[in-house]
Amino acid sequence: MTTVNDKLLYLIAKLYYEQELTQQEIGDQLGLSRFKIQRLLTKAREQGIVRIELVPPTDERCKRLEAELQRTFGLKGAVVVPGEYRSEQVLRKVLGLTAAELLPHLIDGKRNIGLGCGRTILEMLNHIDIEEPQAVTVVPLFGGMENIEPEFQVNALVQRLAAALGGEYRAIYAPVIAGSAEARVTITSDPMIKPVVDLWDSLDLAIVGIGHSIATYGSAFMRAISEKDKADIENSESAGDVCRQMFSITGEPCKLVLNSRLIAMSLEQLKRVPMVVAIAGGKVKARAILGALRGGYTKFLISDEATVRYVLELHRKNASYA
């Protein structure tokens, strides 16, 4: 039954939203204070008299870029966020939110999920909202490190994703860099570590970031590698990395001494995963994103318009010139 109060709420909402009167003008007409009108508008929304629907814009430019990415690099999908972002922090939030919104579609039917790390992935985790529990197992794609920034704590990120999805997780209690090649073999053969490493060969989905410089890998990683390792990386002309495995702008894996000590999913293993979603943006990462696309290390890219335009521009040029 409609009450007098409901009719008043409807009248105020109609004047405000359809007639576009200000709250003060409505108050003057009805003999109510502006603050009273404000409270009644809030109540109208709470009671469902006012329903606000947000309709995401359809950007044809971005649709064309998505299609070009898929056609050029054989991707299974791509999402390009409109615009150019001068703030890296804002861009990470936008990409993280976009990835979180796409996640229900991406995980549909998936059981074993591998997760990388990074600031954008952390932003994705901050926005996940999935109501139905998922029968998934989430594992890290490489080892961890002590005393490291939150966005690089792979076990903690894996635990958060599993909790958000209502699934299970398996941590990897091993460093991303072993002391030697022999130590790596010993560690990955340990009964506590091997089950996680074995899962890398049976993933349905991997969610990764794309790194562009070892300087951004976190302070603990920088402390763990020697000056000789750093020089080796510089001389390799690395464009970027996925899962701490480095590659050139042409997509070729970098032949580094460090590789034999990495406890991380290999690029060849990554290429065999049916769906690899990479979340990365910013022109500073363009060469790294291009290398990952050329190498086939991602099958679904989430990025921003300005970066994608630059990536495609670089691709049209000679790789050595780029």
Salt bridges, closest charged atoms under 4 A:
GLU18 OE1 - LYS14 NZ 2.70
ASP59 OD2 - ARG61 NH2 3.09
GLU68 OE2 - ARG316 NH2 2.71
GLU84 OE2 - LYS283 NZ 3.82
GLU88 OE1 - ARG92 NH1 3.86
GLU123 OE2 - LYS93 NZ 3.38
GLU151 OE2 - ARG119 NE 3.28
ASP198 OD2 - LYS194 NZ 2.87
ASP201 OD1 - ARG272 NH2 3.55
GLU227 OE2 - LYS230 NZ 3.30
ASP229 OD2 - ARG261 NH1 3.02
ASP241 OD2 - ARG244 NH1 3.72
GLU268 OE2 - LYS271 NZ 3.87
GLU305 OE2 - ARG61 NH1 3.68
GLU305 OE2 - ARG309 NH2 3.19
GLU313 OE2 - LYS317 NZ 3.52
